[in-house]
Amino acid sequence: MGNDEIAENNADLCLFLERYADERESLEQGLSNEDRFNHWFETELAYYANVALPDKKGD
């Protein structure tokens, strides 16, 4: 599943999840605020909005 080497979007997804965890932690620790977190999140959503994931056949 998530470690399929030919899945070109795996690295992007892993990076997004890592940054999400970092942003959440900053928010929870008071190092960031909700507006900054929401701005980051909306920016990420906009960046990936046009990425189409192909259907994986034969699984």
C-alpha positions in Angstrom: 0.0 0.0 0.0 1.9 3.0 1.3 5.3 1.7 0.4 4.7 1.0 -3.3 7.9 2.3 -4.9 6.2 3.0 -8.2 3.5 5.2 -6.6 4.7 8.6 -7.5 2.6 10.5 -4.9 3.8 8.5 -1.9 6.7 10.9 -1.2 4.4 14.0 -1.4 1.8 12.4 0.9 4.5 11.4 3.5 5.9 14.9 3.4 2.4 16.4 3.8 1.7 14.2 6.8 5.0 15.0 8.4 4.4 18.8 8.0 0.9 18.4 9.2 2.1 16.7 12.4 4.7 19.5 12.9 2.1 22.2 12.3 -0.4 20.5 14.7 2.3 20.2 17.4 3.3 23.9 17.0 -0.4 24.8 17.4 -0.9 22.6 20.4 2.3 24.0 22.1 1.2 27.6 21.5 4.1 28.3 19.1 1.5 29.0 16.4 -2.1 30.1 16.2 -5.2 28.8 14.6 -5.1 31.4 11.8 -1.6 30.4 10.8 -2.4 26.7 10.9 -5.5 27.2 8.8 -3.6 29.3 6.3 -1.0 26.6 5.9 -3.6 23.9 5.6 -5.6 25.8 2.9 -2.4 26.5 1.0 -1.6 22.8 1.0 -5.1 21.9 -0.1 -4.9 24.4 -3.0 -1.5 23.0 -4.0 -2.8 19.4 -4.2 -6.3 20.2 -5.5 -5.5 19.3 -9.1 -3.4 16.1 -8.3 -5.3 13.1 -9.6 -4.5 9.8 -8.1 -4.7 6.9 -10.6 -6.8 3.9 -9.9 -4.6 1.0 -9.1 -5.8 -2.1 -10.9 -5.0 -5.7 -10.1 -4.9 -5.6 -6.4 
